[in-house]
Each structure stands twice: as C-alpha cells, then as structure tokens.
Amino acid sequence: MKAFSFRLEQALRWRAAQVDLVKTSAAAAAGRLAGIEAELESQRSELSTAAVRILDRPTGGALESYARFKEKSSVRVRDLEERLLAAQRALTLEMNRLIEANQRLRLLENFKHASQGRWRKEFDRELADFADEAFLCRLQSKSRLS
C-alpha cells in the first residue's frame, strides 16, 4: 500500500500561513489599542494632576492658564476617545477574521484527520490480509513437507 498523502496539504499549509498573518494583524491592532489606552490614561491623569495643583495657588494667571490647558486637554481626550473606539472596532474586526481563519484551518485539519483514519483502517486491513496469507502459505508449506 502506498504511503498516506493528503491531496489538500498545500491548501492546509496556506490556511496555516493565513492564520499566522491574521494573528500578526490582530496583535498589531491590540498593540495600537493598548497604546491609545495608555495615552488616554496619561492625558486624563495629567488633567487631574493639574486640577489638584491649581487648587493650591488659585491666582488669576494660573486659573487662566489652567482654563486653556483644560480646554486643549479636553479636545485631546475627545480625540483619543474617538481613536480608542476606532481601534476597538479594528481589533474586533481582526479577532473576527482570526476566528474565521481558524475555523477554515480546523476544517481542513479535521478533513485530513478523517482521511488519515480511513487510510489507516485500509492499511491495517491490507496488513491483516497479508499476514493471513503469509500464515496460510507457511501452514501449507509445512503440510507439504510432512
């Protein structure tokens, strides 16, 4: 019997490579999301720290400076929140693509496993038939010699 060969092996390798590419894209999207989250947290922290500092010495110039800083920071926070939502949507999209790619890969892997099981069954059957024939031949040759 010939050795097992899976006709869709190349497609299986291609699907595995596709999963790897999508994993890389998902990791990059997660990295972008984490970066934006860190930047947003930093901006909020800076704004909070400035608010506490202004309470220590509320002079006219300091209050005016703080008002401009707060306005610019608020705009920056809104921008970061918008970017955060976009990054979350992008990560969700990449994760869905990864799930789909994994499903397609698993489908081919399951098909290969089933094919190997059928091949193994046929191989075992042929091997058993061969062993039976060999046994009968030995038995027959022994009976001729006697």
N, C-alpha and C positions, 0 to 999 in steps of 0.2 A: 504494500500500500504506500502511496506517496505521502510525503510529509504534509502537515497542515499548512495551508496558506489561505490567508483571508484576502479575498479579492478587493475589499474596500480598505485595505491597510493604509494606502496613501491618503484616502479621504479621512481616515481616523487620525493620522498624523497632522493633516491640515486642520482638522477640528481642534486638536490639542493646541496647535500653534495659535489658532484663533482665540481660544480661551486664554492663553498666556497674554496675547495682545490686549484683550479686553480687561484682564486683571491689571495690567500696567496702566491702562486708561483710568480704571476705577481708582487705583491707588493715587494717581496724579490728581484726580478730582477730589479725593479725600484730603490730600495734602493742601490743595488750594482752599478747600473749605476750612481746614484747621488753621491755616494762615490768616484767613479773613476773620475767623472767630477770635484768634489771638489779638489781631489788630483792633477789632471792635472792643474787646475787653480792655485793652490798653487805653483806647480813646476814652471809654467810659470811666476808667479808673483815674485818668488824668483830669477829666472834667470834675469828678468827685473830689479829688485832692485839691484842685483849685478852689472849689466852693468852700472847703473847710479852711483853706488858707485865707480867703477873703474875709471870713468871719473874724479872724484875729485882728486885722487892721482895716476896717472899712472906711478908707479915705475916699474922697471924690474921684481922684485919678485912678485909684485901684479898682473902684467899682466900675468906672467907665471901661477900663482895660479888661476887666473880668467880663463885662457885658459883651464886648467884641469877641473875646476868646470863646465865651459860651455860644454865641451865635455861629461862629465858624466851626466850633466843635460839634454843635447840633447838626449842621449841614453835613459835616464829615461822618457823623454817626448814622444819619439817614442814608447817606451814600453807601456806607459799609453794610447797613442792614439790607439794602437792595442787592448789593453784591452777594451777601450771605444767602439770600433767598435764591438768587440765580445759581450760586454754587451748590446749594442743596438740591435744586431741581436737576442740575447737571449730574450730581452724584447719584441721585435716584435713577436717572436715565441710564447711567453706566452700570449700576447694580442690576437693573432690569436686563440690560444687554448681556451682562455676565451670567445671569440666571438662564437666559435663553441659550447662550453658547454652551454652558454646562449641560443643559438638557439635550442639546443636539449631540454633544460628545458622548454623553451617557447612553443615548440611543444606539450609537454605533458600537460602543463598548459592549452593551448588552447583546447586540446582534452578533458581535464577534464571539462572545462567551457562549451563546447558544450554538453558533456554528462549530466552535471547538468541542462542545459537548456532543453534538451529533457526530463529528469526526471521530472523537474518542470512542463513542459507542460502536461505530462501524469498525474502527481499528481493533477494538477488543473482540468483536465478533469474528473478524477475519483471523486474528491471532488464535482465538479458541478453535476455529475451524482447522487452522493449520496444525495446532497441537493435537487435535483429534485425529487428523490424517496421519501425522507422524507416529502417533501411538498405534494406530491400526496397522501401519506399514511395519513397524517393529514387531508387533504381535504376529503379523502374517509371516514375516521372515523367520521368526523363531519357530513357528509351527512348521515351516518347510524344512528347517534344519533338523527338527526332531524326528 
